Amino acid sequence: MRQEQLEKAISKKRDEMIKIGMAKGLHSEETILCSQELDDMLNEYNRLSLRPNRFKPTIHQYHEFILFLNECTFKLLMLGCSSYIRYFQF
């Protein structure tokens, strides 16, 4: 089930649970069963939301990152070298 569909189903199940709880009590078997179903839906929603593989960088993004690291390393090396050059100039 897609995340948007699951959000709607969760909302409906929550409303259903509230109605059953108001009519039959919070400790009724039907309310508890509905609450467990809602828990399952919420757990599934969390699994979909927190999926670790949601973002997969492309080769282009890796390439851009490597170029950025190279540029930063070069600048740091040049800063280090320029301080030595100034130190040893007569």
Sequence and secondary structure as in RCSB ss.txt:
>XXXX:A:sequence
MRQEQLEKAISKKRDEMIKIGMAKGLHSEETILCSQELDDMLNEYNRLSLRPNRFKPTIHQYHEFILFLNECTFK
LLMLGCSSYIRYFQF
>XXXX:A:secstr
  HHHHHHHHHHHHHHHHHHHHHH TTSHHHHHHHHHHHHHHHHHHHHHT TTS    HHHHHHHHHHHHHHHHH
HHHHHHHHHHHHH  
